[in-house]
Amino acid sequence: MTVDSVQRVMRTLGDPTRLRILALLEREELAVQDLVRLLGSAQSTVSRHLALLKDADLLRERRDGTFCYTRFVPPTEGPWADAWALVRHALRDDPQVAADADALEAILRARTLGRREFFDALGPEWDRLRQVFQDDLQRARAISRLIPRGLRVADIGTGTGILALELARLGVQVVAVDQSETMLAAAGQKLAAAGVLEHVDLRHGSAVDLPIESDSVDAVLGHMVLHYVASPLAAIREMARVLRPRGRVVIVDFASDDERPQPDREWMRKDLGVLWQGFSPNRIRDWLHDAGLTAIEVELHEPVAADRDLPATFIASADRTDRNRE
Ligand SMILES: C[S@@+](CC[C@H](N)C(=O)[O-])C[C@H]1O[C@@H](n2cnc3c(N)ncnc32)[C@H](O)[C@@H]1O
């Protein structure tokens, strides 16, 4: 520490208003207008003190619209750290600093109250107002962040690797299986271009004889693949086989209704190459149960594409509990 640096620190601290400003800004980031109210000083005076403290590299600024909020971040080492520790200790019992802290609390309470009154006045109306965000995708992305990193997930019938890509981006280790070499090559290209190929183990093989060790993955995903498989039950049994205890299977596919005659969607066979036009929720539940899985849930969703005659879809999930294989 040099004499010069000590002198600079002492000079900066040698003003009661600056000490009050530092004490306030250490507690909370504030706008100039807040400080003017709290200190009862003119804006020009407050701005002059702030400029001086900024020159000493003591302040961090954050812009919000046209406002600028300032915070004092005390240095953790050097003459400033020592000097501020001393000053903070000395100001502990100062009545002016205590009064400033109370006044600051009042300002913060008013900020909070303002937001509470805003939402108190809105209630359920908020759902209409929030449409301005158009954030369906963003919410889904946010929720997907809840997936623990390092999970090992099998993506059966990975196709061009769309789901494998999303999973790899979330830090999941993916085993992606497909019976078509061409589709696997397309997936490989897509994953490499996205820089996540190292997180995905592409394997050639059949859904009814998975090239995956038993009890080895945390979850299995079968997204729009079951309607291509000659024996869907055999595929679901394979999904259950490779699951670790407490693992989960998720299947997404077209829904049908066993109780009612279904429209024949020949175009799906012709254009999409499907073998089956869908499965009823009861059929899926039976198959998952038959494969020894529990906590079975099947959720139906109306078709979204209005321009093609598509069936509804379902999302089914089921767990492997330890009891399953006893
Ligand atoms: C409609 S794509 C779905 C791809 C991907 N899951 C998605 O949702 O975009 C179906 C994929 O399943 C694969 N597939 C169909 N039957 C299969 C089977 N028995 N075993 C493994 N893969 C199969 C096809 O090669 C194709 O790549």
The ligand as an SDF file (V2000), in Angstrom:
LIG
                    3D

 27 29  0  0  0  0  0  0  0  0999 V2000
  -41.3140  -40.9380  -38.2080 C   0  0  0  0  0  0  0  0  0  0  0  0
  -39.6660  -41.2730  -37.9130 S   0  0  0  0  0  0  0  0  0  0  0  0
  -39.5880  -40.5500  -36.3330 C   0  0  0  0  0  0  0  0  0  0  0  0
  -38.2460  -40.0580  -35.9960 C   0  0  0  0  0  0  0  0  0  0  0  0
  -38.1230  -39.3100  -34.7040 C   0  0  0  0  0  0  0  0  0  0  0  0
  -38.4210  -40.1340  -33.5680 N   0  0  0  0  0  0  0  0  0  0  0  0
  -38.9740  -38.0730  -34.7360 C   0  0  0  0  0  0  0  0  0  0  0  0
  -39.9440  -38.0010  -33.9940 O   0  0  0  0  0  0  0  0  0  0  0  0
  -38.6990  -37.1710  -35.5260 O   0  0  0  0  0  0  0  0  0  0  0  0
  -39.6390  -43.0040  -37.5370 C   0  0  0  0  0  0  0  0  0  0  0  0
  -38.2450  -43.5770  -37.4500 C   0  0  0  0  0  0  0  0  0  0  0  0
  -38.3580  -44.8580  -36.8540 O   0  0  0  0  0  0  0  0  0  0  0  0
  -37.5190  -45.7390  -37.5360 C   0  0  0  0  0  0  0  0  0  0  0  0
  -38.0690  -47.0980  -37.3610 N   0  0  0  0  0  0  0  0  0  0  0  0
  -39.2180  -47.5760  -37.8600 C   0  0  0  0  0  0  0  0  0  0  0  0
  -39.4050  -48.8430  -37.4650 N   0  0  0  0  0  0  0  0  0  0  0  0
  -38.3540  -49.1690  -36.6920 C   0  0  0  0  0  0  0  0  0  0  0  0
  -37.9620  -50.3590  -36.0040 C   0  0  0  0  0  0  0  0  0  0  0  0
  -38.7060  -51.4520  -36.0170 N   0  0  0  0  0  0  0  0  0  0  0  0
  -36.8120  -50.3440  -35.3260 N   0  0  0  0  0  0  0  0  0  0  0  0
  -36.0220  -49.2260  -35.2910 C   0  0  0  0  0  0  0  0  0  0  0  0
  -36.3370  -48.0900  -35.9470 N   0  0  0  0  0  0  0  0  0  0  0  0
  -37.4960  -48.0530  -36.6310 C   0  0  0  0  0  0  0  0  0  0  0  0
  -37.5420  -45.2750  -38.9670 C   0  0  0  0  0  0  0  0  0  0  0  0
  -36.3750  -45.7270  -39.6570 O   0  0  0  0  0  0  0  0  0  0  0  0
  -37.5860  -43.7750  -38.7840 C   0  0  0  0  0  0  0  0  0  0  0  0
  -36.3070  -43.2290  -38.7790 O   0  0  0  0  0  0  0  0  0  0  0  0
  1  2  1  0
  2  3  1  0
  2 10  1  0
  3  4  1  0
  4  5  1  0
  5  6  1  0
  5  7  1  0
  7  8  2  0
  7  9  1  0
 10 11  1  0
 11 12  1  0
 11 26  1  0
 12 13  1  0
 13 14  1  0
 13 24  1  0
 14 15  1  0
 14 23  1  0
 15 16  2  0
 16 17  1  0
 17 18  1  0
 17 23  2  0
 18 19  1  0
 18 20  2  0
 20 21  1  0
 21 22  2  0
 22 23  1  0
 24 25  1  0
 24 26  1  0
 26 27  1  0
M  CHG  2   2   1   9  -1
M  END
$$$$
